[in-house]
Amino acid sequence: MIEKTGGTETNAERTRLRDGFERLRNEDRESTPDFDRMWRRAHHPADAPSPTGAWRLALAAAAITVIGGAAALLHRSSQTVSAPPLLSITEWKSPTDFLLDTPGREILDTIPKLGEPPAAIDPAPGAVPPSTLSTRKEIHS
């Protein structure tokens, strides 16, 4: 922490900070590669070290992958698995098909005929028939 005396830092604190930053700059210099060497290597790749070790590792990994894939395919093809019988698209039924069966659905499934009264509709379970509604009104009034 910097101590301030009358608005200015103490000399000891200033010296400690300067030395600390100098030490950090020196550490950075040691870990940073030489610019000229990096520049030459970028423009003259023949001088750069050959990445043969990386290529060998990549080729070995690719070979292992190919051999493993081939072994898996051969092992799989030697097993005979009987496939379940396929259903026709016309025989398939959705697991949520029952949700579409709503009360009054028969109105949507038929074509109305002009001049004839609509067919009677079964009320939904728990629905109050219209005849009881009129009696309830009479009782309450």
N, C-alpha and C positions, 0 to 999 in steps of 0.2 A: 504494500500500500504506500502511496506517495504521501509523505507528510508535507504539509505546506506551512511555512512560517512567514507570516506577513504577506501571503499571496504568492510566494516563490517556493520552488522545490529545494530541498537540501542538496548540497553537493554530493554527499555520500550516496543518496538515492539516485541521483542523476548518473553517477559513475557506475553504479550497480546495473542500471538499465542499459547503459551503453555497452558494457562488457557482455551482458546477456545476449543482446542483439548481435554483437560481433561474433559470439560463439555460435549462434544459430546460422549466421551467414556462412561461417567456415564449414559447418556440418553440411549445409546445402551444397557448397562448392565441391566437397569430397564425394558426395553421392551423385553429382551431375556428370554425365559423360562429356568428353571433350567435344566442342562444337565442330572443330575442323575435321576431326576423325569421322564424326557422324555425317558431315556434309560430303566428304569424299566417298564414304560407303554408299550414300544415297545416289550419287552420280556415277559411280563405278561399281556396279554390283559384282563384278568379277573378283574384286578385292574382298568382298564380304565372305564370312565363313559359310560353307555349304550346309544347307539344312538336311543332309542325308539321314541323320538320326530321326528327324521328324517324319520324313517320307517313309522310312522303314517301319516306324510305329503305325503310321496311317495304313500302309499296305497290309501289315499284320492284322490290324483291326478289321479291315475290309475282308480279308481272307477268312477270318474267324466268323464274321457275320454271314458270308456266303455259305460256308460249310454248315453252320448251324441252321440256316434257313433251308438248305437242301435236305439235311437230316430230318428236320421237322416235317417237310412236305412228304418225304418218303415214308416216314412213320405214320403220318396221317392217312396217306393213300393206302397203306396196308391194312388199315382197320376198315371193316365194312360196317357202316352205320346205316340202319334202315330209317329212312326219313318218314315222319308221320304223314298220313294221307292228307293231301291238299284238299281244302274245301273250296267249293265253287263260290264265286262272289255272290251268287244269288242265295246261297244257303247261309251266309255269314249273318250274324245278328249282333248288333252293338250291345255291350253290357249296360249301356245307359238308355236303351231304347224305351224302357218303361216310363221314362220321364216325359216322353212325347205323347203318351196316352192320357190326355187331359179330358175333363168333363166337357161335353159339347163338341167333341171331335167329329161326331157323325155329321154335323152341319158342314164342316169343312170338306168332308169326304164325298158329299153328294152335290149334285147340280140342281139348283132350285127350278121348279116348273112354274111358269107364269099362270096365274089364275087358280092355283091350288093353295090351300093353307099349308104352312110349314108343318113338317112331321113333329110329333111330340118328342120332347127331349127329356131323358131321365135326369133328375136333378143330381147334383154332386152329393156324395155321402155327407150327411150332417147339414145339408141345406134346408132351409125352411120353405115348404111349399107356399105358393102365392095365396092359396085359399085361407091359410091360417094367418097370413099377414093382415087381411081385411078384418078378420074377427078380432085380432089383437087391437086394431085401431078402434073398433067399436067398443071394446071393453074399457079402454083407457079414456074414451071421451065422455 
